[in-house]
Amino acid sequence: MRKAVYPGSFDPLTNGHLDIIDRALEIVDHLVIAVLHNSAKKSLLTIEQRIDLISEVMKKRSNVSIKMFSGLLVDFCRGNDIKIVIRGLRAVSDFDYEHAVFLMNRNLFSKLETVFLMSSGEHSFISSTMIKEVASYGGHIADRVPDVVNSKLKEIYGKKD
Ligand code: PNS
């Protein structure tokens, strides 16, 4: 069985993440969405909120599991018998960082392979950071995030449609 991990902060999950998840599911048998819990990094959503939102969106997909991780991704992969990492690349600007992380991960765990999927055009400019900024000023994000995420951000920022 081909098992892979899609790691990230998912603060919050966007349609760009969803695009990568659905395309990864075409090439692997099981995808573990690993949500980073880093107490040193300030996030808008708690780890529980991020996992709940992803679980809600994933409830119709059977070959997906959602786990929290902290510490090194390579340790999570070793502990869960995973040798494939999925990452999305939106633009050239993502490349340097992703390349450095890829090299470091390979250095730490030589059996780990990273598969990069290029984001679809309509998602190539979306980031969780931008979504939060637009939502915080009451901007329209409904077509960029799943409905449950849109509702949660409205609840947080106190905006109504
Ligand atoms: O959604 P993000 O914030 O781009 O995801 C980044 C993530 C979580 C994949 C990356 O920061 C990560 O793997 N963090 C865990 C610590 C680690 O293993 N770092 C890589 C070696 S430098």
Backbone and ligand atoms as CSV (ligand in chain L), in Angstrom:
chain,resi,resn,atom,element,x,y,z
A,1,MET,N,N,0.836,-1.201,0.000
A,1,MET,CA,C,0.000,0.000,0.000
A,1,MET,C,C,0.876,1.258,0.000
A,2,ARG,N,N,0.591,2.162,-0.902
A,2,ARG,CA,C,1.369,3.398,-0.988
A,2,ARG,C,C,0.753,4.456,-0.069
A,3,LYS,N,N,1.523,4.770,0.981
A,3,LYS,CA,C,1.018,5.695,2.000
A,3,LYS,C,C,1.888,6.956,1.988
A,4,ALA,N,N,1.248,8.108,2.032
A,4,ALA,CA,C,2.016,9.360,2.008
A,4,ALA,C,C,1.496,10.314,3.071
A,5,VAL,N,N,2.318,11.299,3.383
A,5,VAL,CA,C,1.893,12.327,4.334
A,5,VAL,C,C,1.831,13.673,3.608
A,6,TYR,N,N,0.809,14.444,3.946
A,6,TYR,CA,C,0.724,15.829,3.469
A,6,TYR,C,C,0.798,16.703,4.722
A,7,PRO,N,N,1.988,17.230,5.014
A,7,PRO,CA,C,2.147,18.004,6.246
A,7,PRO,C,C,1.891,19.491,6.027
A,8,GLY,N,N,1.464,20.163,7.081
A,8,GLY,CA,C,1.296,21.604,6.973
A,8,GLY,C,C,0.762,22.203,8.252
A,9,SER,N,N,0.653,23.525,8.233
A,9,SER,CA,C,0.089,24.241,9.378
A,9,SER,C,C,-1.435,24.300,9.260
A,10,PHE,N,N,-1.929,24.431,8.045
A,10,PHE,CA,C,-3.374,24.453,7.765
A,10,PHE,C,C,-4.103,25.454,8.670
A,11,ASP,N,N,-3.583,26.667,8.692
A,11,ASP,CA,C,-4.150,27.704,9.573
A,11,ASP,C,C,-4.720,28.860,8.749
A,12,PRO,N,N,-5.816,28.644,8.013
A,12,PRO,CA,C,-6.666,27.460,7.928
A,12,PRO,C,C,-6.438,26.688,6.623
A,13,LEU,N,N,-7.161,25.543,6.507
A,13,LEU,CA,C,-7.223,24.781,5.255
A,13,LEU,C,C,-7.835,25.671,4.166
A,14,THR,N,N,-7.234,25.665,2.978
A,14,THR,CA,C,-7.770,26.454,1.860
A,14,THR,C,C,-8.132,25.518,0.701
A,15,ASN,N,N,-8.762,26.082,-0.318
A,15,ASN,CA,C,-9.058,25.280,-1.515
A,15,ASN,C,C,-7.766,24.877,-2.232
A,16,GLY,N,N,-6.707,25.632,-2.019
A,16,GLY,CA,C,-5.405,25.256,-2.585
A,16,GLY,C,C,-4.914,23.956,-1.957
A,17,HIS,N,N,-5.043,23.843,-0.620
A,17,HIS,CA,C,-4.687,22.582,0.058
A,17,HIS,C,C,-5.565,21.442,-0.465
A,18,LEU,N,N,-6.867,21.738,-0.599
A,18,LEU,CA,C,-7.813,20.696,-1.040
A,18,LEU,C,C,-7.456,20.161,-2.422
A,19,ASP,N,N,-7.059,21.057,-3.289
A,19,ASP,CA,C,-6.646,20.670,-4.645
A,19,ASP,C,C,-5.464,19.687,-4.561
A,20,ILE,N,N,-4.491,19.996,-3.709
A,20,ILE,CA,C,-3.319,19.113,-3.582
A,20,ILE,C,C,-3.744,17.773,-2.965
A,21,ILE,N,N,-4.616,17.817,-1.956
A,21,ILE,CA,C,-5.073,16.581,-1.305
A,21,ILE,C,C,-5.757,15.672,-2.331
A,22,ASP,N,N,-6.682,16.236,-3.109
A,22,ASP,CA,C,-7.433,15.405,-4.054
A,22,ASP,C,C,-6.541,14.855,-5.158
A,23,ARG,N,N,-5.569,15.637,-5.573
A,23,ARG,CA,C,-4.659,15.132,-6.619
A,23,ARG,C,C,-3.692,14.111,-6.049
A,24,ALA,N,N,-3.287,14.292,-4.800
A,24,ALA,CA,C,-2.407,13.288,-4.157
A,24,ALA,C,C,-3.149,11.954,-4.030
A,25,LEU,N,N,-4.448,12.031,-3.748
A,25,LEU,CA,C,-5.242,10.801,-3.579
A,25,LEU,C,C,-5.363,10.003,-4.884
A,26,GLU,N,N,-5.065,10.650,-6.001
A,26,GLU,CA,C,-5.059,9.927,-7.289
A,26,GLU,C,C,-3.803,9.073,-7.434
A,27,ILE,N,N,-2.766,9.394,-6.652
A,27,ILE,CA,C,-1.502,8.666,-6.857
A,27,ILE,C,C,-1.039,7.877,-5.627
A,28,VAL,N,N,-1.737,8.033,-4.506
A,28,VAL,CA,C,-1.381,7.216,-3.332
A,28,VAL,C,C,-2.637,6.476,-2.857
A,29,ASP,N,N,-2.425,5.421,-2.066
A,29,ASP,CA,C,-3.574,4.650,-1.559
A,29,ASP,C,C,-4.135,5.253,-0.282
A,30,HIS,N,N,-3.241,5.845,0.503
A,30,HIS,CA,C,-3.713,6.451,1.758
A,30,HIS,C,C,-2.906,7.720,2.020
A,31,LEU,N,N,-3.616,8.770,2.403
A,31,LEU,CA,C,-2.945,10.040,2.676
A,31,LEU,C,C,-3.173,10.420,4.135
A,32,VAL,N,N,-2.073,10.669,4.829
A,32,VAL,CA,C,-2.173,11.167,6.195
A,32,VAL,C,C,-1.960,12.683,6.150
A,33,ILE,N,N,-2.961,13.428,6.572
A,33,ILE,CA,C,-2.799,14.887,6.666
A,33,ILE,C,C,-2.231,15.154,8.054
A,34,ALA,N,N,-1.007,15.649,8.091
A,34,ALA,CA,C,-0.320,15.848,9.378
A,34,ALA,C,C,-0.297,17.343,9.699
A,35,VAL,N,N,-0.972,17.689,10.772
A,35,VAL,CA,C,-1.151,19.098,11.130
A,35,VAL,C,C,-0.121,19.471,12.195
A,36,LEU,N,N,0.697,20.457,11.875
A,36,LEU,CA,C,1.789,20.832,12.779
A,36,LEU,C,C,1.284,21.563,14.011
A,37,HIS,N,N,1.641,21.041,15.166
A,37,HIS,CA,C,1.367,21.730,16.428
A,37,HIS,C,C,2.687,22.289,16.927
A,38,ASN,N,N,2.813,23.603,16.801
A,38,ASN,CA,C,4.065,24.245,17.214
A,38,ASN,C,C,3.713,25.374,18.169
A,39,SER,N,N,3.907,25.125,19.457
A,39,SER,CA,C,3.479,26.117,20.452
A,39,SER,C,C,4.274,27.416,20.330
A,40,ALA,N,N,5.448,27.351,19.669
A,40,ALA,CA,C,6.263,28.562,19.525
A,40,ALA,C,C,5.766,29.428,18.355
A,41,LYS,N,N,4.922,28.850,17.511
A,41,LYS,CA,C,4.439,29.596,16.339
A,41,LYS,C,C,3.006,30.030,16.585
A,42,LYS,N,N,2.752,31.325,16.448
A,42,LYS,CA,C,1.414,31.837,16.726
A,42,LYS,C,C,0.473,31.475,15.562
A,43,SER,N,N,-0.642,30.847,15.919
A,43,SER,CA,C,-1.611,30.529,14.864
A,43,SER,C,C,-2.947,31.172,15.222
A,44,LEU,N,N,-3.763,31.412,14.199
A,44,LEU,CA,C,-5.103,31.966,14.448
A,44,LEU,C,C,-5.976,30.891,15.092
A,45,LEU,N,N,-5.951,29.695,14.485
A,45,LEU,CA,C,-6.794,28.598,14.957
A,45,LEU,C,C,-5.997,27.678,15.860
A,46,THR,N,N,-6.656,27.148,16.870
A,46,THR,CA,C,-5.977,26.173,17.738
A,46,THR,C,C,-5.773,24.886,16.934
A,47,ILE,N,N,-4.939,24.029,17.450
A,47,ILE,CA,C,-4.707,22.750,16.765
A,47,ILE,C,C,-6.025,21.963,16.670
A,48,GLU,N,N,-6.845,22.041,17.722
A,48,GLU,CA,C,-8.137,21.316,17.712
A,48,GLU,C,C,-9.054,21.876,16.620
A,49,GLN,N,N,-9.101,23.203,16.512
A,49,GLN,CA,C,-9.960,23.830,15.488
A,49,GLN,C,C,-9.493,23.453,14.086
A,50,ARG,N,N,-8.169,23.456,13.873
A,50,ARG,CA,C,-7.653,23.126,12.547
A,50,ARG,C,C,-7.980,21.683,12.191
A,51,ILE,N,N,-7.809,20.787,13.157
A,51,ILE,CA,C,-8.097,19.363,12.908
A,51,ILE,C,C,-9.599,19.149,12.704
A,52,ASP,N,N,-10.433,19.815,13.503
A,52,ASP,CA,C,-11.893,19.676,13.352
A,52,ASP,C,C,-12.350,20.126,11.962
A,53,LEU,N,N,-11.830,21.252,11.501
A,53,LEU,CA,C,-12.233,21.758,10.180
A,53,LEU,C,C,-11.800,20.797,9.079
A,54,ILE,N,N,-10.576,20.298,9.177
A,54,ILE,CA,C,-10.094,19.362,8.146
A,54,ILE,C,C,-10.938,18.085,8.193
A,55,SER,N,N,-11.244,17.592,9.401
A,55,SER,CA,C,-12.041,16.359,9.539
A,55,SER,C,C,-13.410,16.541,8.896
A,56,GLU,N,N,-14.007,17.694,9.117
A,56,GLU,CA,C,-15.326,17.979,8.546
A,56,GLU,C,C,-15.260,17.941,7.009
A,57,VAL,N,N,-14.243,18.571,6.463
A,57,VAL,CA,C,-14.119,18.622,4.999
A,57,VAL,C,C,-13.785,17.233,4.426
A,58,MET,N,N,-13.066,16.429,5.201
A,58,MET,CA,C,-12.600,15.122,4.704
A,58,MET,C,C,-13.587,13.991,4.970
A,59,LYS,N,N,-14.735,14.282,5.575
A,59,LYS,CA,C,-15.561,13.165,6.056
A,59,LYS,C,C,-16.083,12.251,4.952
A,60,LYS,N,N,-16.135,12.727,3.716
A,60,LYS,CA,C,-16.587,11.856,2.618
A,60,LYS,C,C,-15.431,11.120,1.937
A,61,ARG,N,N,-14.210,11.406,2.347
A,61,ARG,CA,C,-13.064,10.728,1.720
A,61,ARG,C,C,-12.598,9.609,2.657
A,62,SER,N,N,-12.585,8.379,2.135
A,62,SER,CA,C,-12.319,7.250,3.031
A,62,SER,C,C,-10.830,6.954,3.207
A,63,ASN,N,N,-10.009,7.310,2.247
A,63,ASN,CA,C,-8.596,6.939,2.331
A,63,ASN,C,C,-7.698,8.063,2.859
A,64,VAL,N,N,-8.252,8.813,3.799
A,64,VAL,CA,C,-7.517,9.928,4.412
A,64,VAL,C,C,-7.578,9.786,5.927
A,65,SER,N,N,-6.467,10.035,6.604
A,65,SER,CA,C,-6.537,10.181,8.056
A,65,SER,C,C,-5.870,11.494,8.437
A,66,ILE,N,N,-6.244,12.004,9.601
A,66,ILE,CA,C,-5.742,13.312,10.030
A,66,ILE,C,C,-5.054,13.122,11.370
A,67,LYS,N,N,-3.805,13.595,11.441
A,67,LYS,CA,C,-3.062,13.450,12.696
A,67,LYS,C,C,-2.367,14.755,13.027
A,68,MET,N,N,-2.139,14.938,14.303
A,68,MET,CA,C,-1.353,16.077,14.753
A,68,MET,C,C,0.099,15.634,14.831
A,69,PHE,N,N,1.028,16.540,14.549
A,69,PHE,CA,C,2.424,16.204,14.838
A,69,PHE,C,C,3.143,17.416,15.380
A,70,SER,N,N,4.182,17.134,16.145
A,70,SER,CA,C,5.049,18.218,16.597
A,70,SER,C,C,6.471,17.692,16.464
A,71,GLY,N,N,7.424,18.580,16.471
A,71,GLY,CA,C,8.810,18.138,16.267
A,71,GLY,C,C,9.099,17.958,14.792
A,72,LEU,N,N,10.015,17.053,14.505
A,72,LEU,CA,C,10.466,16.887,13.120
A,72,LEU,C,C,9.522,16.020,12.295
A,73,LEU,N,N,9.316,16.439,11.067
A,73,LEU,CA,C,8.474,15.654,10.153
A,73,LEU,C,C,9.086,14.268,9.925
A,74,VAL,N,N,10.403,14.204,9.835
A,74,VAL,CA,C,11.044,12.895,9.584
A,74,VAL,C,C,10.740,11.909,10.715
A,75,ASP,N,N,10.646,12.411,11.946
A,75,ASP,CA,C,10.337,11.515,13.076
A,75,ASP,C,C,8.895,11.020,12.973
A,76,PHE,N,N,8.002,11.923,12.561
A,76,PHE,CA,C,6.604,11.522,12.354
A,76,PHE,C,C,6.546,10.442,11.267
A,77,CYS,N,N,7.279,10.644,10.188
A,77,CYS,CA,C,7.266,9.678,9.077
A,77,CYS,C,C,7.821,8.337,9.530
A,78,ARG,N,N,8.935,8.349,10.238
A,78,ARG,CA,C,9.513,7.091,10.738
A,78,ARG,C,C,8.504,6.373,11.639
A,79,GLY,N,N,7.880,7.125,12.544
A,79,GLY,CA,C,6.951,6.541,13.519
A,79,GLY,C,C,5.678,6.000,12.890
A,80,ASN,N,N,5.346,6.501,11.687
A,80,ASN,CA,C,4.103,6.079,11.035
A,80,ASN,C,C,4.366,5.275,9.756
A,81,ASP,N,N,5.602,4.851,9.596
A,81,ASP,CA,C,5.988,4.026,8.452
A,81,ASP,C,C,5.619,4.694,7.113
A,82,ILE,N,N,5.994,5.964,7.004
A,82,ILE,CA,C,5.697,6.740,5.791
A,82,ILE,C,C,7.014,7.138,5.123
A,83,LYS,N,N,7.074,6.936,3.801
A,83,LYS,CA,C,8.308,7.290,3.083
A,83,LYS,C,C,8.055,8.292,1.948
A,84,ILE,N,N,6.815,8.757,1.861
A,84,ILE,CA,C,6.493,9.746,0.811
A,84,ILE,C,C,5.867,10.988,1.447
A,85,VAL,N,N,6.430,12.141,1.120
A,85,VAL,CA,C,5.876,13.428,1.571
A,85,VAL,C,C,5.308,14.144,0.347
A,86,ILE,N,N,4.107,14.657,0.488
A,86,ILE,CA,C,3.492,15.452,-0.588
A,86,ILE,C,C,3.584,16.923,-0.194
A,87,ARG,N,N,4.039,17.749,-1.133
A,87,ARG,CA,C,4.013,19.199,-0.904
A,87,ARG,C,C,3.514,19.881,-2.178
A,88,GLY,N,N,2.828,20.982,-1.993
A,88,GLY,CA,C,2.355,21.763,-3.138
A,88,GLY,C,C,3.361,22.864,-3.450
A,89,LEU,N,N,3.504,23.168,-4.722
A,89,LEU,CA,C,4.342,24.303,-5.132
A,89,LEU,C,C,3.444,25.271,-5.897
A,90,ARG,N,N,3.307,26.481,-5.357
A,90,ARG,CA,C,2.422,27.436,-6.030
A,90,ARG,C,C,3.147,28.199,-7.129
A,91,ALA,N,N,4.362,28.586,-6.849
A,91,ALA,CA,C,5.097,29.423,-7.800
A,91,ALA,C,C,6.585,29.250,-7.534
A,92,VAL,N,N,7.385,29.862,-8.382
A,92,VAL,CA,C,8.843,29.780,-8.235
A,92,VAL,C,C,9.264,30.249,-6.842
A,93,SER,N,N,8.508,31.220,-6.311
A,93,SER,CA,C,8.860,31.780,-4.997
A,93,SER,C,C,8.802,30.726,-3.880
A,94,ASP,N,N,8.052,29.649,-4.070
A,94,ASP,CA,C,8.020,28.584,-3.061
A,94,ASP,C,C,9.251,27.682,-3.146
A,95,PHE,N,N,9.918,27.719,-4.299
A,95,PHE,CA,C,10.896,26.678,-4.589
A,95,PHE,C,C,12.086,26.647,-3.636
A,96,ASP,N,N,12.691,27.809,-3.361
A,96,ASP,CA,C,13.921,27.825,-2.552
A,96,ASP,C,C,13.691,27.212,-1.178
A,97,TYR,N,N,12.590,27.621,-0.530
A,97,TYR,CA,C,12.278,27.102,0.807
A,97,TYR,C,C,12.012,25.594,0.744
A,98,GLU,N,N,11.175,25.189,-0.204
A,98,GLU,CA,C,10.813,23.773,-0.304
A,98,GLU,C,C,12.031,22.914,-0.639
A,99,HIS,N,N,12.905,23.451,-1.471
A,99,HIS,CA,C,14.113,22.714,-1.835
A,99,HIS,C,C,15.005,22.513,-0.616
A,100,ALA,N,N,15.159,23.579,0.176
A,100,ALA,CA,C,15.997,23.487,1.386
A,100,ALA,C,C,15.411,22.470,2.370
A,101,VAL,N,N,14.094,22.502,2.548
A,101,VAL,CA,C,13.455,21.555,3.478
A,101,VAL,C,C,13.591,20.125,2.950
A,102,PHE,N,N,13.410,19.973,1.649
A,102,PHE,CA,C,13.579,18.657,1.018
A,102,PHE,C,C,14.987,18.106,1.299
A,103,LEU,N,N,15.999,18.947,1.078
A,103,LEU,CA,C,17.380,18.493,1.277
A,103,LEU,C,C,17.635,18.136,2.732
A,104,MET,N,N,17.108,18.962,3.655
A,104,MET,CA,C,17.309,18.686,5.080
A,104,MET,C,C,16.603,17.390,5.474
A,105,ASN,N,N,15.367,17.221,5.012
A,105,ASN,CA,C,14.622,16.000,5.350
A,105,ASN,C,C,15.340,14.759,4.815
A,106,ARG,N,N,15.885,14.855,3.600
A,106,ARG,CA,C,16.600,13.718,3.007
A,106,ARG,C,C,17.870,13.414,3.779
A,107,ASN,N,N,18.464,14.515,4.283
A,107,ASN,CA,C,19.682,14.363,5.069
A,107,ASN,C,C,19.406,13.634,6.373
A,108,LEU,N,N,18.205,13.898,6.920
A,108,LEU,CA,C,17.834,13.297,8.205
A,108,LEU,C,C,17.267,11.883,8.039
A,109,PHE,N,N,16.675,11.621,6.881
A,109,PHE,CA,C,16.000,10.335,6.646
A,109,PHE,C,C,16.140,10.034,5.149
A,110,SER,N,N,17.184,9.288,4.798
A,110,SER,CA,C,17.551,9.153,3.381
A,110,SER,C,C,16.511,8.403,2.556
A,111,LYS,N,N,15.639,7.640,3.218
A,111,LYS,CA,C,14.623,6.880,2.466
A,111,LYS,C,C,13.387,7.728,2.127
A,112,LEU,N,N,13.350,8.951,2.661
A,112,LEU,CA,C,12.157,9.788,2.466
A,112,LEU,C,C,12.177,10.459,1.090
A,113,GLU,N,N,11.091,10.325,0.364
A,113,GLU,CA,C,10.961,10.957,-0.946
A,113,GLU,C,C,9.901,12.053,-0.844
A,114,THR,N,N,10.157,13.194,-1.472
A,114,THR,CA,C,9.134,14.257,-1.493
A,114,THR,C,C,8.595,14.393,-2.913
A,115,VAL,N,N,7.280,14.376,-3.024
A,115,VAL,CA,C,6.634,14.548,-4.327
A,115,VAL,C,C,5.990,15.932,-4.333
A,116,PHE,N,N,6.422,16.762,-5.262
A,116,PHE,CA,C,5.874,18.122,-5.361
A,116,PHE,C,C,4.792,18.164,-6.430
A,117,LEU,N,N,3.641,18.675,-6.055
A,117,LEU,CA,C,2.554,18.861,-7.022
A,117,LEU,C,C,2.402,20.356,-7.266
A,118,MET,N,N,2.390,20.738,-8.536
A,118,MET,CA,C,2.215,22.156,-8.856
A,118,MET,C,C,0.752,22.522,-8.640
A,119,SER,N,N,0.514,23.617,-7.931
A,119,SER,CA,C,-0.866,24.063,-7.689
A,119,SER,C,C,-1.565,24.377,-9.005
A,120,SER,N,N,-2.856,24.091,-9.039
A,120,SER,CA,C,-3.640,24.472,-10.217
A,120,SER,C,C,-3.680,26.005,-10.298
A,121,GLY,N,N,-3.811,26.508,-11.524
A,121,GLY,CA,C,-3.727,27.957,-11.745
A,121,GLY,C,C,-4.589,28.793,-10.816
A,122,GLU,N,N,-5.838,28.359,-10.635
A,122,GLU,CA,C,-6.758,29.202,-9.856
A,122,GLU,C,C,-6.402,29.240,-8.372
A,123,HIS,N,N,-5.514,28.335,-7.944
A,123,HIS,CA,C,-5.133,28.314,-6.526
A,123,HIS,C,C,-3.710,28.829,-6.295
A,124,SER,N,N,-3.035,29.203,-7.382
A,124,SER,CA,C,-1.601,29.440,-7.257
A,124,SER,C,C,-1.273,30.711,-6.466
A,125,PHE,N,N,-2.265,31.555,-6.209
A,125,PHE,CA,C,-1.968,32.780,-5.441
A,125,PHE,C,C,-2.537,32.724,-4.025
A,126,ILE,N,N,-3.199,31.620,-3.672
A,126,ILE,CA,C,-3.837,31.550,-2.344
A,126,ILE,C,C,-2.837,31.087,-1.296
A,127,SER,N,N,-2.848,31.760,-0.156
A,127,SER,CA,C,-2.096,31.252,0.999
A,127,SER,C,C,-2.988,31.437,2.220
A,128,SER,N,N,-2.755,30.637,3.246
A,128,SER,CA,C,-3.540,30.781,4.476
A,128,SER,C,C,-3.364,32.181,5.049
A,129,THR,N,N,-2.155,32.711,4.940
A,129,THR,CA,C,-1.864,34.044,5.482
A,129,THR,C,C,-2.728,35.103,4.783
A,130,MET,N,N,-2.796,34.999,3.454
A,130,MET,CA,C,-3.582,35.987,2.701
A,130,MET,C,C,-5.080,35.837,3.001
A,131,ILE,N,N,-5.516,34.589,3.124
A,131,ILE,CA,C,-6.930,34.330,3.439
A,131,ILE,C,C,-7.293,35.003,4.773
A,132,LYS,N,N,-6.431,34.851,5.775
A,132,LYS,CA,C,-6.716,35.445,7.098
A,132,LYS,C,C,-6.747,36.963,7.007
A,133,GLU,N,N,-5.823,37.523,6.242
A,133,GLU,CA,C,-5.790,38.988,6.132
A,133,GLU,C,C,-7.067,39.506,5.464
A,134,VAL,N,N,-7.447,38.886,4.359
A,134,VAL,CA,C,-8.644,39.340,3.643
A,134,VAL,C,C,-9.872,39.169,4.541
A,135,ALA,N,N,-9.959,37.995,5.200
A,135,ALA,CA,C,-11.117,37.729,6.080
A,135,ALA,C,C,-11.164,38.725,7.234
A,136,SER,N,N,-10.011,39.111,7.738
A,136,SER,CA,C,-9.993,40.013,8.903
A,136,SER,C,C,-10.550,41.395,8.567
A,137,TYR,N,N,-10.490,41.760,7.266
A,137,TYR,CA,C,-11.051,43.049,6.840
A,137,TYR,C,C,-12.432,42.890,6.210
A,138,GLY,N,N,-13.000,41.682,6.361
A,138,GLY,CA,C,-14.349,41.459,5.845
A,138,GLY,C,C,-14.413,41.185,4.354
A,139,GLY,N,N,-13.270,40.895,3.727
A,139,GLY,CA,C,-13.245,40.613,2.291
A,139,GLY,C,C,-13.831,39.245,1.976
A,140,HIS,N,N,-14.146,39.056,0.707
A,140,HIS,CA,C,-14.825,37.835,0.249
A,140,HIS,C,C,-13.805,36.706,0.048
A,141,ILE,N,N,-13.970,35.639,0.806
A,141,ILE,CA,C,-13.051,34.491,0.656
A,141,ILE,C,C,-13.811,33.194,0.386
A,142,ALA,N,N,-15.154,33.323,0.251
A,142,ALA,CA,C,-16.001,32.119,0.172
A,142,ALA,C,C,-15.615,31.176,-0.953
A,143,ASP,N,N,-15.084,31.712,-2.054
A,143,ASP,CA,C,-14.727,30.804,-3.151
A,143,ASP,C,C,-13.267,30.348,-3.078
A,144,ARG,N,N,-12.605,30.648,-1.986
A,144,ARG,CA,C,-11.190,30.273,-1.831
A,144,ARG,C,C,-10.962,29.267,-0.715
A,145,VAL,N,N,-12.002,29.052,0.107
A,145,VAL,CA,C,-11.885,28.116,1.239
A,145,VAL,C,C,-13.157,27.265,1.318
A,146,PRO,N,N,-13.080,26.083,1.944
A,146,PRO,CA,C,-14.306,25.306,2.147
A,146,PRO,C,C,-15.300,26.102,3.008
A,147,ASP,N,N,-16.601,25.773,2.850
A,147,ASP,CA,C,-17.650,26.514,3.562
A,147,ASP,C,C,-17.430,26.569,5.075
A,148,VAL,N,N,-17.036,25.433,5.650
A,148,VAL,CA,C,-16.860,25.412,7.117
A,148,VAL,C,C,-15.746,26.350,7.567
A,149,VAL,N,N,-14.745,26.488,6.715
A,149,VAL,CA,C,-13.641,27.408,7.051
A,149,VAL,C,C,-14.124,28.847,6.938
A,150,ASN,N,N,-14.889,29.111,5.892
A,150,ASN,CA,C,-15.457,30.459,5.712
A,150,ASN,C,C,-16.291,30.844,6.940
A,151,SER,N,N,-17.145,29.904,7.379
A,151,SER,CA,C,-18.003,30.182,8.547
A,151,SER,C,C,-17.171,30.417,9.800
A,152,LYS,N,N,-16.134,29.599,9.984
A,152,LYS,CA,C,-15.286,29.752,11.182
A,152,LYS,C,C,-14.582,31.105,11.178
A,153,LEU,N,N,-14.090,31.530,10.030
A,153,LEU,CA,C,-13.391,32.823,9.982
A,153,LEU,C,C,-14.362,33.974,10.219
A,154,LYS,N,N,-15.577,33.813,9.709
A,154,LYS,CA,C,-16.605,34.854,9.954
A,154,LYS,C,C,-16.904,34.946,11.440
A,155,GLU,N,N,-17.011,33.778,12.069
A,155,GLU,CA,C,-17.277,33.722,13.522
A,155,GLU,C,C,-16.151,34.444,14.284
A,156,ILE,N,N,-14.917,34.162,13.872
A,156,ILE,CA,C,-13.758,34.760,14.555
A,156,ILE,C,C,-13.694,36.256,14.331
A,157,TYR,N,N,-13.898,36.674,13.084
A,157,TYR,CA,C,-13.762,38.098,12.774
A,157,TYR,C,C,-15.067,38.867,12.893
A,158,GLY,N,N,-16.123,38.149,13.256
A,158,GLY,CA,C,-17.394,38.808,13.523
A,158,GLY,C,C,-18.059,39.436,12.329
A,159,LYS,N,N,-17.868,38.818,11.161
A,159,LYS,CA,C,-18.485,39.394,9.953
A,159,LYS,C,C,-19.681,38.551,9.529
A,160,LYS,N,N,-20.656,39.222,8.905
A,160,LYS,CA,C,-21.833,38.525,8.373
A,160,LYS,C,C,-21.929,38.778,6.876
A,161,ASP,N,N,-22.472,37.789,6.097
A,161,ASP,CA,C,-22.656,37.988,4.659
A,161,ASP,C,C,-23.850,38.894,4.393
L,1,PNS,O1,O,1.918,24.776,5.853
L,1,PNS,P1,P,3.361,25.059,6.095
L,1,PNS,O2,O,3.515,25.988,7.274
L,1,PNS,O3,O,4.060,25.538,4.854
L,1,PNS,O4,O,4.034,23.653,6.507
L,1,PNS,C1,C,5.412,23.595,6.857
L,1,PNS,C2,C,5.755,22.247,7.510
L,1,PNS,C3,C,4.825,21.958,8.667
L,1,PNS,C4,C,5.630,21.145,6.471
L,1,PNS,C5,C,7.232,22.322,7.970
L,1,PNS,O5,O,7.413,23.489,8.712
L,1,PNS,C6,C,7.634,21.131,8.840
L,1,PNS,O6,O,7.767,20.025,8.352
L,1,PNS,N1,N,7.820,21.402,10.155
L,1,PNS,C7,C,8.217,20.405,11.123
L,1,PNS,C8,C,9.689,20.611,11.532
L,1,PNS,C9,C,10.569,20.010,10.453
L,1,PNS,O7,O,10.622,18.810,10.301
L,1,PNS,N2,N,11.218,20.882,9.650
L,1,PNS,C10,C,11.924,20.432,8.455
L,1,PNS,C11,C,13.396,20.407,8.617
L,1,PNS,S1,S,14.017,22.048,8.562
